[in-house]
Amino acid sequence: MSFAMSKMCDLCGKGYQKGNLVPRGIGNRVTNRAIIKKKANLRSKRLNIDGTSIRAKLCSSCLKRLKFEQRKIDASKAAE
């Protein structure tokens, strides 16, 4: 039994974005149009949730948000 690895963020669900690649030739003439996929910047991270360690794929913006929230929690604990 095999599972397909998803290329989406486990937290926010961000996947790929579809776009058009429109290269210009001589002057402003369009030469070869192509549809491109811009992939999300995913990182594999181990998270400790309720004492259990899980591995999750997170995009860089979610990692940044988690880091900011962790700093906020640590600062509030230090203030007490």
Secondary structure, 3 states (H helix, E strand, C coil): CCCCCCCCCCCCCCCCEEEEECCECCCCCECCCEEEEECCCEEEEEEEECCEEEEEEEEHHHHHHHHHHHHHHHHHHHHC
